[in-house]
Amino acid sequence: MLMQEFKVPFDQARELTKAGAIFTVHTPVPAGIDYYPSDMIGRYFGHLYQELGLNHEQFMALGRQKPERPL
């Protein structure tokens, strides 16, 4: 929304969002965390890549504990 409304680049919108958001995990054990194959993420969220100015690898890195690790 920041990118669309205020025409800021993804990196800036991400930092602004991180500064004002809190994420909580209610089941902080590995068995309570869902993992999905990369191709499934692409199938359902791939349309967002171009909108955000990201490619598949960059998008996937957003949710990785260690973003530097490849798929």
C-alpha positions as CSV (number, residue, x, y, z in Angstrom):
1,M,0.0,0.0,0.0
2,L,2.9,2.4,0.7
3,M,4.4,1.7,-2.7
4,Q,1.1,2.4,-4.4
5,E,-0.1,5.4,-2.4
6,F,3.2,7.2,-1.8
7,K,5.2,5.8,-4.7
8,V,8.1,4.7,-2.5
9,P,10.4,1.8,-3.6
10,F,10.0,-1.7,-2.1
11,D,13.0,-1.4,0.2
12,Q,11.8,1.8,1.8
13,A,8.2,0.5,2.1
14,R,9.6,-2.6,3.8
15,E,11.6,-0.6,6.3
16,L,8.6,1.6,7.1
17,T,6.4,-1.4,7.6
18,K,8.9,-3.2,9.8
19,A,9.2,-0.1,12.0
20,G,5.4,-0.1,12.8
21,A,4.6,-3.8,12.8
22,I,4.9,-6.6,15.3
23,F,4.8,-10.3,14.4
24,T,3.9,-12.9,17.0
25,V,4.1,-16.7,16.8
26,H,1.6,-18.4,19.0
27,T,3.1,-21.9,18.5
28,P,6.9,-21.2,18.7
29,V,7.9,-24.9,18.1
30,P,9.0,-26.3,14.8
31,A,5.9,-28.6,14.5
32,G,3.7,-25.6,14.6
33,I,5.3,-23.8,11.7
34,D,4.0,-24.5,8.2
35,Y,6.5,-24.9,5.3
36,Y,5.5,-24.9,1.7
37,P,7.3,-25.8,-1.5
38,S,8.8,-22.9,-3.5
39,D,6.7,-23.7,-6.6
40,M,3.5,-23.6,-4.5
41,I,4.4,-20.1,-3.2
42,G,5.0,-19.0,-6.8
43,R,1.7,-20.4,-7.9
44,Y,-0.3,-18.4,-5.4
45,F,1.8,-15.3,-4.8
46,G,3.8,-15.0,-8.1
47,H,1.5,-12.2,-9.3
48,L,2.9,-10.1,-6.5
49,Y,6.5,-10.3,-7.6
50,Q,6.3,-7.8,-10.4
51,E,4.1,-5.5,-8.3
52,L,6.7,-5.4,-5.6
53,G,9.6,-5.2,-8.1
54,L,11.0,-8.6,-6.9
55,N,11.9,-11.9,-8.6
56,H,11.0,-15.3,-7.2
57,E,14.2,-15.7,-5.2
58,Q,14.0,-12.2,-3.6
59,F,10.4,-12.8,-2.7
60,M,11.2,-16.2,-1.1
61,A,14.1,-14.7,0.9
62,L,11.6,-12.4,2.7
63,G,10.2,-15.4,4.6
64,R,13.5,-17.3,5.1
65,Q,15.2,-17.5,8.5
66,K,18.5,-17.3,6.6
67,P,17.7,-15.2,3.5
68,E,21.2,-15.8,2.1
69,R,20.4,-19.5,1.6
70,P,19.3,-20.4,-1.9
71,L,16.2,-22.3,-2.6
